[in-house]
Amino acid sequence: MVEKTKFNIDFMNLRHIFTVVSIALVLISAVSLATRGLALGLDFTGGTLIEVAYDKAPDLANVRQELAKAGFEDAVVQNFGTDKSVLVRLSAKYDEKLVTRVLGILNAYQDKVTLTRAEYVGAQVGSQLKEDGGLAILLALAVVAVYVAMRFQFKFGIAGVVPLVHDVIVILGFFSVFQWTFDLTVLAAILAIIGYSLNDTIIVADRIRENFRRLRKGDAAEIVNISINQTLTRTLNTSGTVMVVLIALFFFGGKMIHGFATAMIIGTIVGTYSSIYVAANMLVGMKVTREDLLVPVKEGANGEEEQPPDWLNRM
């Protein structure tokens, strides 16, 4: 019995168009990354770190505004420990005159600002962070490939990993094309999106596998369409709930997590899209069949064919 659904959208009818869209997005992202690169934040490039203490808790937005007026548009301002302790990070190389100038700007905005420490954070740490971050992404993709291939089938393994690579490249492409600052919060968002996109892909793949075994009629495209429509309500509810939170963070979360919220919003949209028009599309393109999903028959000790238990074929 086929599960009823209020949706009856022919997603696979447009799969060739969206294949071109996906390829174009990946190519644009790859070219931009190769030619323009990423606008790396202070977490990766290094810079000057200045910690100051206030008598009264300052308004961080005003502190950023005053520094921007003085020419420090890229200054990262955040509380450190307490609301009276403020950490200012600048991309400029450490210099005592620079520290004195920043203190003068802060004192002009609010009296009784005391310097706690001032030091230079080298790019060596940033280089290690870049290597570790790239390794984390590659390791996550490798583990996902093994997991999906073991849980489903080889074709599903490919269709599970390619969308994740697609999502990562497209997110990085947006940050490269628009030269948005790429820092550790954005890297964390990308790793989170890998998990989110994988979860969405697994839900769709699980329903496709189930319908291949339950439905007696229909080719791969028809069964994939039915499966996507059956899971569409769940997908829209999940994505919609996540987007409400992310939009709130984007507008009201402050500058420190602005990049994280931006990457997550893009990743949520792209991840939902790729579950349909990359993962499911690839399964149709690779011509997955019922036979691909059946547990192979083994010969018993007496030479007779030994049928797998029903529960195994229902997995």
N, C-alpha and C positions, 0 to 999 in steps of 0.2 A: 504494500500500500504506500503510495507516494504522499508525503507530507504536503498539506495544502499551504499555499502562500498567497498573500495579497498582491505580490509582485509578479509580473510576467514580462520582464524586460529581456530583449534579445541582445545580450551583451556581446556574444561572439560574432554577431553580424558585423560589428564595427572593429573586430580585432585587428584587421589589416591596417586600418587607419591609425589605431593607437599603437601598433607596432612601429609605424613610422614616427609617431610622436615620441615614443620612448627612445628610439635610436637617436632622434634629433636632440633630445634633452641630454642624453649621455655624451654625444659627440660635442655639443656646445660646452658642456661642463668639462670634459677632458681637455679640449683646446684651451679653454680659459685657465684651467689649472696648470697646463703646461707653459702657457705664455705669460699669464699675469700672476699666477700663484695665489696664495692666501695672504690676507692682511693680518699677520700674526700679532696677537696681543702681547702684553708685557710678560705673561706667563711663559712665553716661548722666546721672546727676544731679549729679555733682561732690561734693566733700567735702574732708576734711583728710587729708593724707598725712604719715605719720611714719616715718622710717627710723632704726633703731637698730642698734648693733653689740654683740654679746655676746662675752665671752671664751671661752665654751664654747657649742657648738651647742645651742640650746634645743629642747624638744619643742613644736612648733607647736600641737598639740592642747591642751596645758596652757596655753599663752599665750592661746589663744582662750577657754578656760574661765575663766581669771582675769579677762579683759576682760569676758566675759559676766556674771560675778558682780558686776562693778562697774557694770553697766548698759549696756555696749556690746555688745548682742546681735548687732548688724549688722556688727561689725568684721570686716574681711577681713585675714587674717594670712597672709603667705607669705614664703618666702626670696627674697632679692634678691641675685643674684650668687654669694654663698657661703652655706653652711649656718649661718654665724655672723652674717650680716646679715639682718635681718628688716624687712619692710615692713608697716606697719599702716595700713589705710585706713578712715576713719570717715565717716559721712554728716553729722556735725556740722560747723558752720561753724568755720573756723580761729580759734583763740584761744590766746594764750600760756598761759592758765590750764588750758585743755584739754590742751595738750602736757605741761605740768608734771604734771597729774593722771595722764595715761597713763604717763609715765616713772616716777612713784611706784608705780603698779600693777605695772609690769614689774620694777622694782627690788625690790619686796617679794617677788615670785615668785622672782627670781634676781638675785644681786648682779652688780655691774660691767656695767651696761647703759649704753652711751654713745649720746647723741643724735647722729646723723649729719646729718639735715636734717628740717625740718618746713615744710610749705607747703600752701596751699589750691589744690585743683584745681577750676577753675570749671566751671559747667554748660554753658558755650559749646562746649567740646570735646564734651561729651555730646550736645548738640543736633546737632552736625555728624555725630557717629557715628550717631545715629538716622536722619538723612536719608540718609547714605551706605548704611546697612544696608538701609533700605527700598528704596532705588534698586537695590542689589545683587540683592535678591530679585525685583523687577520685571524687571530686565534678564535674570536667569537664566530666568524664566518666558517672556519674549519670545523669547529665543534657542531655548529648547526648542520653543516653538510652531512656529517657522520650520523647525527641524531635522526634527521629526516630520512636518510637512505635506509637506516635500520628500522625505523618505525613504519615506513610506508614501502617504498620501492625505489629503485635507482632513478627512474625518470622523475619521480616525485622529489628525490633528493636534489636533482639539478634544478627543477622548477621551484624548489624552496630556497636555494642559495642565490640564484641569479637575481631574483627581485631584491634581496638584501644588498647585493653589490650595486644594483641599479639605484636603490634608495640612497646609499652612502655617497655615491658619485654625484647624484643630482643635488643633494644637500650641500656638499662641498662646492659644487658648481655655482649654486646661488650665492654662497659667501665669496666665491672668487669673482664672479661677474660684477656683483655690486660692491665688492671690496668692503664687506662688513667685517668687523673685528672678529678674529677666530681665536678664542682662548680656551681655557680648561672647561668652562661651563658648556661651551658648544661641543667640545669633544665628549663630555658626559652625556649631552643630549643625543649625539649620534649613536653612542652605545645603547642608550635607552630605546631609541627608535629601532635598532636592530631587534631588540626583544619584542617591542610592540608589533612591528611588521611581521616577525616570525609567528607570533601568536595568531594574528589575523590570517596569515597564510595557512597555518596548521588547521584552523577551523574550517576554512574553505576546502582544503585538501582532504580532510577527514570526511566531509559530506560528499565530496566527489567520489572517493573510494567506496563509501557506503552505497551510494546510488548506482555505481557501476555493478555492484553485486546484487542490488535489489531490483533494478529496472531491467525488464527483458527486451524492451524496444528502445530505439534511439541510438544515434551515433555519438561520438565523443563530444561534439559541439553542443548537441541537445542536452546531454546529461550534465555537462559543465554548466550550461545555462540554468537548468533546473536547480542545481546545487547552489549556485551563486544567489539566485532569487530566494531560496529557502533560508540562507544565512544573511540576507541583506538587512533584515530588521535588526538582528543582533549587531551587525557591522555598523549600521547607522547610529544605533543607540550608544555603542561604545565610543565611536569616533566623535559623536556629538557631545557626549559628556566630557571627554578629554579636551575637546576644543573649547568648551565653555571655561574650563579651568585655565587653559593656556592663554586664552584671550584676556582673561582677568590678570594673569601674571604679566602679559605683554604690556598692558596699559597702566597697571597699578603696582607692579612688582619692583619697580626701580631699575636703575641703570645696571646694577650688578648682575641681574639675571635676565636682562633684556635679550642678550644673545642666546641664552638657553631657551627662552620662550620662543624666539624667532625660529631657531632650528627645530624645536619640537613641533611648532605649527606646520612648518613646511614638511617635516618628516611624517606627521600624522596624515596629512593630505596625500603625500606621495606614497606612503606605506599602504594606505587603503586602496589607492589606485593600482599599485603594483600587485596586490593580492588578486585582483581581477584581470588586469590587462597585461601582466607579465607572467605571474605564476600559472594561472588558469589558461592563459593564452598559450604558454609553452607546452602545457600538457596536451592541448588540442594539436599544436604544431608537431609534437613528437608522436602523435597518434597513439596515445595510451588506450589500451583495450582491457576488457574484462580478464583476458588471459594473463595480462601483466600483474594482476592483483590476486590471482589464485595461488594458494600454497602448493608447491610442487608435490606430486605423488611419489612416495618412496616404496621400494620393494621390501617385503617382509623377509623373515628368515627362511620361509618355505618357497620363496620366489614369487609369491603372489603380490599384487599391488596392494599397498597399504594406504587407505584413504586417510587424509588428515581429519581430525575431529572437527565437528561443525563450528565449535566456538573459535577455532583458529582461523577459519575462513571468514568469520564475522568480525575479526579484529580490525 
